Amino acid sequence: MSPALASTGLSIGAALAFQALARWVGEAPPLAAWGGTVWVFVLSMIISMPLVTGWIKRRSS
């Protein structure tokens, strides 16, 4: 599995979890919930890319 694919999957999962929680709580306007979803996706990509890359390289060695 490539690190980019793993990081993207992890980030999509985090963004979907955020979207589900934002809809469940329901206090934020829809635009804020979608903006937060995009923000969570971008930040989780930034954080997970080096972590997943290192984990996969270490595991394959």
Secondary structure, 3 states (H helix, E strand, C coil): CCHHHHHHHHHHHHHHHHHHHHHHHCCCCHHHHHHHHHHHHHHHHHHHHHHHHHHHHHHHC
